[in-house]
Amino acid sequence: MAGILVGYSRTSGSDQQAGLEAQERDLKAAGVEKLFSEQVSSVGRRERLEAAIDFCREGDTLTVTRPDRLSRGVADLLSIIERLEKKGVALRILSFGGGVLDTSNATSRLIMTVLAATASWERAVMLERQREGVMKAKLEGKYKGRAPTARRQAEAVRALHAEGAKVADIVRQVGISRASVYRCLNSAVTSAKF
């Protein structure tokens, strides 16, 4: 029994609507019959991806436009492929240098694994260079880092607390977390003791 093409599209945020629409257009043009879309960071909980995987039946093919729309990295991609293969479902990626990769054959699986590993390596190298740049800037006294938001708001937090404001109200008014409010209040108490 031949399966159907199930599509999955994702962008990181609601400000990327055009990107989501382009993915959906490309997936429909490729013959996708059932489409799952979401706007969520790849590190967030991807509920529609889970729904797409659950929906797939043996013989179906999960189709995406690019691997980064599907996975967080090599390990995540390989984990998704393994989950799909256990269900008898192939993965098809439309935009691999103008070609299509489909895990229903061994050569495409090999190429996909190598390309995913290369992308992961490139990201690791980029982060390594970034860390080296930050270290150099620190040594030259040019890098100060991000100023802690809560510390800048400590005076306002203490003033609101002194006026009798509840912690939840301080969180809303100042725009910092509940834990940060408590840190500001505790640092004031600690400072007062010495």
PyMOL commands that set and color helices and strands:
alter all, ss='L'
color gray80, all
select helices_A, chain A and resi 14-29+47-55+67-69+74-86+106-139+149-152+154-162+167-174+178-193
alter helices_A, ss='H'
color red, helices_A
select strands_A, chain A and resi 5-11+34-39+61-64+90-96+99-102
alter strands_A, ss='S'
color yellow, strands_A
deselect
rebuild
show_as cartoon
